[in-house]
Amino acid sequence: MRCRSCAPLPEEVRRAADLLERRWTVSILYVSHEGAVRFNEFQQALGSIPPATLAQRLADLEKAGILERAVINARPPHVEYRLTPRGRQLRALVNALSRFAETGAGTA
């Protein structure tokens, strides 16, 4: 069966796709599902991500309401990122991508 008159892509789906299509974003979400994560922990988990790119993606996700940035008043002070309730809604998507990759379906 063919789609002869496909419905236009809704704007909210387009905005979500624009955010998730950026390189490293899904990987950051995957790491974030473990709990609070510091900047250096993201770098260790993700490997070759440039620090400027990581900082930009974290800012993008914070602006979108997916991550929250918390300054921890300790010695020394540090910053942690954790998923917001909105961000936790993406867990099913990230888990589905993980299962897809495990089946070998993600390889060409």
C-alpha positions as CSV (number, residue, x, y, z in Angstrom):
1,M,0.0,0.0,0.0
2,R,1.3,3.5,-0.9
3,C,0.7,6.8,0.7
4,R,-0.8,8.8,-2.1
5,S,-1.6,11.8,0.1
6,C,0.7,11.7,3.1
7,A,-0.1,14.0,6.0
8,P,2.4,16.8,6.6
9,L,4.9,16.4,9.4
10,P,3.5,18.1,12.5
11,E,5.7,21.0,13.7
12,E,6.2,19.5,17.2
13,V,7.6,16.3,15.6
14,R,9.9,18.4,13.4
15,R,11.2,20.2,16.4
16,A,11.8,17.0,18.4
17,A,13.6,15.4,15.4
18,D,15.8,18.5,14.9
19,L,17.0,18.2,18.5
20,L,17.5,14.4,18.4
21,E,19.2,14.4,15.0
22,R,22.2,16.4,16.3
23,R,25.3,14.3,16.7
24,W,25.9,12.9,20.2
25,T,22.4,13.9,21.6
26,V,21.0,10.3,21.8
27,S,24.3,9.1,23.3
28,I,24.1,11.8,26.0
29,L,20.5,10.7,26.7
30,Y,21.6,7.1,27.0
31,V,24.3,8.1,29.5
32,S,21.9,10.3,31.4
33,H,19.5,7.5,32.2
34,E,22.0,6.2,34.8
35,G,21.3,9.2,37.1
36,A,23.2,12.4,37.8
37,V,26.2,12.8,35.5
38,R,29.1,15.3,35.6
39,F,30.7,16.8,32.5
40,N,33.9,14.7,32.8
41,E,31.8,11.6,33.3
42,F,30.0,12.3,30.0
43,Q,33.4,12.7,28.3
44,Q,34.6,9.4,29.7
45,A,31.5,7.6,28.7
46,L,31.2,9.1,25.2
47,G,34.9,8.9,24.3
48,S,35.8,11.2,21.4
49,I,33.3,14.0,21.9
50,P,34.9,17.4,21.7
51,P,34.4,19.4,25.0
52,A,32.8,22.4,23.1
53,T,30.3,20.0,21.4
54,L,29.4,18.4,24.7
55,A,28.9,21.7,26.3
56,Q,26.6,22.8,23.4
57,R,24.6,19.6,23.4
58,L,24.1,19.8,27.2
59,A,22.9,23.5,26.8
60,D,20.6,22.5,24.0
61,L,19.1,19.7,26.1
62,E,18.7,22.0,29.1
63,K,17.0,24.6,27.0
64,A,14.6,22.0,25.6
65,G,13.7,21.0,29.2
66,I,15.2,17.5,28.9
67,L,18.2,17.9,31.2
68,E,18.5,20.0,34.3
69,R,21.8,21.5,35.4
70,A,22.5,21.6,39.2
71,V,25.4,23.3,40.9
72,I,26.4,21.2,43.9
73,N,27.8,23.3,46.7
74,A,30.5,20.9,47.9
75,R,34.3,21.2,48.1
76,P,35.1,21.7,45.3
77,P,31.8,22.8,43.8
78,H,30.7,20.9,40.8
79,V,27.9,20.6,38.3
80,E,25.6,17.6,37.7
81,Y,23.2,17.0,34.9
82,R,20.1,14.9,35.3
83,L,17.0,14.1,33.2
84,T,13.9,16.1,33.9
85,P,10.5,14.3,34.0
86,R,10.2,15.3,30.3
87,G,13.6,13.8,29.6
88,R,12.7,10.5,31.3
89,Q,9.9,10.2,28.8
90,L,12.6,9.5,26.2
91,R,13.8,6.4,28.0
92,A,11.5,4.2,25.9
93,L,12.9,5.7,22.7
94,V,16.6,5.2,23.8
95,N,15.9,1.7,24.9
96,A,14.2,0.9,21.6
97,L,17.3,2.2,19.7
98,S,19.5,0.1,21.9
99,R,17.5,-3.1,21.2
100,F,17.5,-2.2,17.5
101,A,21.3,-1.9,17.5
102,E,21.7,-5.2,19.5
103,T,19.9,-7.2,16.8
104,G,22.4,-6.1,14.3
105,A,19.7,-4.2,12.4
106,G,21.7,-1.0,12.7
107,T,24.6,-2.3,10.6
108,A,24.8,-2.2,6.9
